[in-house]
Amino acid sequence: MQSILYYMGLPFVSFFRSLEKFGAFIIFEIKLLPLYFKPPLRMHEILQQIDSVGVGSLFVISLTAIFTGLVEAIQLYHGFHKFGAESFMGYTIFVSISKELGPVFGALMLVSRAISAMTAELGTMRVTEQIDAIDTLAIDSRKYLLIPRIIATTISTPVLVIIFVFLANIAAYLISTVALGVNPTEYKNTITTYLEFSDIGTGVIKAVVFGYLISIIGTYIGYFTRGGARGVGIATTKAVVYAAMTIFAANYFLSSLFLFLDW
């Protein structure tokens, strides 16, 4: 009887523990907000992180963008060709990449390349007591370690997404017009005719939100890592999984919001 009650109550206990951890995360991030405006700004550390997060992720983002554009063009061509509507491929591809695929895929690749490394680095500093040493020197480790990484990621993500959208659309245009035989003039005309500012602005706003969310998740998990080398591995896995899930969830809510605002 006792074991039955144990297994019946286990999901509820796990749920409330998860709720407690989420609450602690929210409280920590709220307490972190004043530090963004507290001097010194530490521009040197921010630029270092932009180089690590942004420039360091440029190759993998570019490669992902090119193949995303190629596949998008091939798949849409098969559907549009059945209805003789190949001329509308240009605008459709541009919108799908700039609004959805660019921000989501770009942020996911940033998670796998930069956020995982960020979490592992902070986790290693925590388990080797380097963060405790920084606090001992009367330096706020949150201001010194977390803020530059969050700011750098929030800045780098929209820039990388813009590059992603540009390269993906160039790749889609080239394979559509050169390999698939789509008329290049019609391809470009549909974009210039139907394109609106919101088609580009939506993706950029999503990228800023994604960059902020994945950075606060990665830094939080890394900052509170426990359990030695094994704990660092577990923390890195958690950061990647939680950040990826957050991207998909945030993408849904932002898309719904933009739809409601008719933007």
C-alpha positions as CSV (number, residue, x, y, z in Angstrom):
1,M,0.0,0.0,0.0
2,Q,2.8,2.3,0.9
3,S,4.6,1.7,-2.4
4,I,1.4,2.4,-4.4
5,L,0.9,5.7,-2.6
6,Y,4.6,6.5,-3.2
7,Y,4.3,6.0,-7.0
8,M,1.0,7.8,-7.1
9,G,2.4,10.9,-5.3
10,L,5.8,10.9,-7.1
11,P,4.6,12.8,-10.2
12,F,3.0,15.5,-8.0
13,V,6.2,15.8,-5.9
14,S,8.3,16.1,-9.1
15,F,5.9,18.7,-10.5
16,F,6.1,20.9,-7.4
17,R,9.9,20.5,-7.3
18,S,10.1,21.7,-10.9
19,L,7.8,24.6,-10.1
20,E,10.0,25.5,-7.1
21,K,13.1,25.4,-9.4
22,F,11.4,27.5,-12.0
23,G,10.4,30.1,-9.4
24,A,14.0,30.2,-8.1
25,F,15.1,30.8,-11.7
26,I,12.7,33.7,-12.2
27,I,13.6,35.3,-8.9
28,F,17.3,35.1,-9.8
29,E,16.8,36.7,-13.2
30,I,14.7,39.5,-11.7
31,K,17.5,40.2,-9.2
32,L,19.9,40.2,-12.1
33,L,18.1,43.1,-13.9
34,P,19.6,46.0,-12.0
35,L,23.1,44.7,-12.7
36,Y,22.6,45.5,-16.5
37,F,22.6,49.2,-15.7
38,K,25.1,49.2,-12.8
39,P,28.6,50.4,-13.7
40,P,31.1,49.4,-14.8
41,L,29.8,48.2,-18.2
42,R,32.8,45.9,-18.8
43,M,32.8,46.5,-22.6
44,H,36.0,44.4,-23.0
45,E,34.4,41.3,-21.6
46,I,31.2,41.9,-23.7
47,L,33.3,42.2,-26.9
48,Q,35.2,39.1,-26.0
49,Q,31.9,37.2,-25.6
50,I,30.6,38.6,-28.9
51,D,33.7,37.2,-30.5
52,S,33.3,33.9,-28.9
53,V,29.5,33.6,-29.3
54,G,28.9,35.5,-32.5
55,V,32.0,35.2,-34.6
56,G,32.7,31.7,-33.3
57,S,29.3,30.5,-34.5
58,L,29.4,32.2,-37.9
59,F,30.7,29.2,-39.8
60,V,28.1,26.7,-38.5
61,I,25.3,29.2,-38.9
62,S,26.3,30.0,-42.5
63,L,26.6,26.3,-43.4
64,T,23.2,25.5,-41.8
65,A,21.7,28.5,-43.7
66,I,22.9,27.4,-47.1
67,F,21.6,23.9,-46.8
68,T,18.3,25.1,-45.3
69,G,17.8,27.4,-48.3
70,L,18.6,24.6,-50.7
71,V,16.3,22.1,-49.1
72,E,13.5,24.7,-48.7
73,A,13.6,25.5,-52.4
74,I,13.6,21.8,-53.5
75,Q,10.7,20.9,-51.3
76,L,8.6,23.9,-52.2
77,Y,9.3,23.4,-55.9
78,H,7.6,20.0,-55.9
79,G,4.5,21.4,-54.3
80,F,4.2,24.6,-56.4
81,H,5.1,22.8,-59.6
82,K,1.9,20.7,-59.4
83,F,-0.2,23.9,-59.5
84,G,2.0,25.8,-61.9
85,A,2.7,28.4,-59.2
86,E,6.5,28.3,-59.3
87,S,6.6,32.1,-59.6
88,F,5.3,32.5,-56.1
89,M,8.3,30.5,-54.7
90,G,10.4,33.6,-54.1
91,Y,8.1,35.3,-51.6
92,T,7.0,32.1,-49.9
93,I,10.6,31.0,-49.3
94,F,11.7,34.5,-48.2
95,V,8.8,34.7,-45.6
96,S,9.2,31.2,-44.3
97,I,12.9,31.7,-43.8
98,S,12.9,35.2,-42.4
99,K,9.9,34.6,-40.0
100,E,10.4,31.0,-38.9
101,L,13.3,29.0,-40.1
102,G,15.9,31.7,-39.7
103,P,15.3,32.6,-36.1
104,V,14.5,29.1,-34.9
105,F,17.3,27.2,-36.7
106,G,19.8,30.1,-36.0
107,A,19.0,30.0,-32.3
108,L,19.2,26.2,-32.2
109,M,22.6,26.2,-33.8
110,L,23.7,28.9,-31.4
111,V,22.5,26.7,-28.5
112,S,24.5,23.7,-29.7
113,R,27.6,25.7,-30.5
114,A,27.8,28.6,-28.0
115,I,25.4,28.1,-25.1
116,S,26.6,24.5,-24.4
117,A,30.2,25.8,-24.2
118,M,29.1,28.8,-22.0
119,T,27.3,26.5,-19.6
120,A,30.3,24.1,-19.4
121,E,32.7,27.0,-18.9
122,L,30.7,28.5,-16.0
123,G,30.0,25.0,-14.6
124,T,33.7,24.2,-14.5
125,M,34.4,27.5,-12.8
126,R,31.8,26.7,-10.2
127,V,33.0,23.2,-9.4
128,T,36.6,24.3,-9.3
129,E,35.6,27.1,-6.9
130,Q,36.8,29.9,-9.2
131,I,33.5,31.7,-8.8
132,D,33.8,31.5,-5.1
133,A,37.2,33.1,-5.4
134,I,35.8,36.0,-7.4
135,D,33.2,36.6,-4.8
136,T,35.9,36.5,-2.1
137,L,37.7,39.3,-3.9
138,A,34.5,41.5,-3.4
139,I,33.7,41.3,-7.1
140,D,30.1,40.5,-8.0
141,S,30.5,37.3,-10.0
142,R,27.1,37.7,-11.5
143,K,28.0,41.1,-12.9
144,Y,31.5,39.9,-14.0
145,L,30.6,36.5,-15.5
146,L,26.9,36.5,-16.4
147,I,26.0,40.0,-17.7
148,P,28.6,40.2,-20.4
149,R,27.6,36.7,-21.7
150,I,23.9,37.6,-21.7
151,I,24.4,40.9,-23.4
152,A,26.7,39.4,-26.0
153,T,24.4,36.6,-26.9
154,T,21.4,39.0,-27.1
155,I,23.3,41.2,-29.5
156,S,24.9,38.4,-31.5
157,T,21.7,36.3,-32.1
158,P,19.8,38.8,-34.4
159,V,23.0,39.6,-36.4
160,L,23.6,35.9,-37.0
161,V,19.9,35.4,-37.9
162,I,20.1,38.2,-40.4
163,I,23.1,36.5,-42.0
164,F,21.3,33.2,-41.9
165,V,18.3,34.6,-43.7
166,F,20.5,36.3,-46.3
167,L,22.5,33.2,-47.1
168,A,19.5,30.9,-47.1
169,N,17.6,33.1,-49.5
170,I,20.6,33.4,-51.8
171,A,21.0,29.6,-51.8
172,A,17.3,29.1,-52.5
173,Y,17.4,31.7,-55.3
174,L,20.4,30.1,-57.0
175,I,19.1,26.5,-56.9
176,S,15.6,27.6,-58.0
177,T,16.7,29.6,-61.0
178,V,19.8,27.6,-62.0
179,A,18.9,24.0,-61.2
180,L,15.1,23.9,-61.1
181,G,14.4,26.3,-64.0
182,V,12.3,28.9,-62.2
183,N,12.2,32.3,-64.0
184,P,14.6,34.6,-62.0
185,T,12.6,37.7,-62.8
186,E,9.3,36.3,-61.6
187,Y,11.1,34.9,-58.5
188,K,12.4,38.4,-57.6
189,N,9.2,40.2,-58.5
190,T,7.1,38.3,-56.1
191,I,9.5,39.3,-53.3
192,T,9.6,43.0,-54.2
193,T,5.8,43.1,-54.8
194,Y,4.5,41.4,-51.6
195,L,7.4,41.9,-49.1
196,E,6.5,44.0,-46.1
197,F,8.6,45.3,-43.3
198,S,6.9,43.0,-40.8
199,D,8.2,40.0,-42.8
200,I,11.7,41.0,-41.8
201,G,11.0,42.7,-38.4
202,T,9.2,39.6,-37.0
203,G,12.3,37.4,-37.4
204,V,14.6,40.0,-35.9
205,I,12.4,40.5,-32.9
206,K,12.2,36.7,-32.4
207,A,16.0,36.5,-32.6
208,V,16.5,39.1,-29.9
209,V,14.0,37.3,-27.6
210,F,15.6,33.9,-28.4
211,G,19.1,35.2,-27.7
212,Y,18.1,36.6,-24.3
213,L,16.2,33.5,-23.3
214,I,18.9,31.0,-24.2
215,S,21.6,33.1,-22.6
216,I,19.9,33.4,-19.3
217,I,19.1,29.7,-19.3
218,G,22.7,28.7,-20.1
219,T,24.3,31.1,-17.7
220,Y,21.9,30.2,-14.8
221,I,22.4,26.5,-15.2
222,G,26.2,26.9,-15.5
223,Y,26.4,29.3,-12.6
224,F,24.7,26.8,-10.2
225,T,26.4,23.7,-11.3
226,R,27.1,21.1,-8.7
227,G,28.7,17.6,-8.6
228,G,32.2,17.9,-10.1
229,A,33.0,16.8,-13.7
230,R,29.8,14.7,-13.9
231,G,27.7,17.7,-12.8
232,V,29.2,19.8,-15.5
233,G,28.2,17.2,-18.1
234,I,24.7,17.0,-16.7
235,A,24.4,20.8,-16.5
236,T,25.5,21.2,-20.2
237,T,22.9,18.6,-21.3
238,K,20.2,20.4,-19.3
239,A,21.1,23.8,-20.8
240,V,20.9,22.5,-24.4
241,V,17.6,20.7,-23.8
242,Y,15.9,23.5,-21.9
243,A,17.1,26.2,-24.2
244,A,15.9,24.2,-27.3
245,M,12.5,23.6,-25.7
246,T,12.3,27.3,-24.8
247,I,13.0,28.3,-28.4
248,F,10.1,26.3,-29.7
249,A,7.7,27.4,-27.0
250,A,8.7,31.1,-27.3
251,N,8.3,30.8,-31.1
252,Y,4.7,29.6,-30.7
253,F,3.8,32.4,-28.4
254,L,5.5,35.1,-30.4
255,S,3.9,33.9,-33.6
256,S,0.5,33.9,-31.9
257,L,1.2,37.4,-30.6
258,F,2.2,38.7,-34.1
259,L,-0.9,37.1,-35.6
260,F,-3.1,38.7,-33.0
261,L,-1.5,42.1,-33.7
262,D,-1.8,41.5,-37.4
263,W,1.9,42.2,-37.8
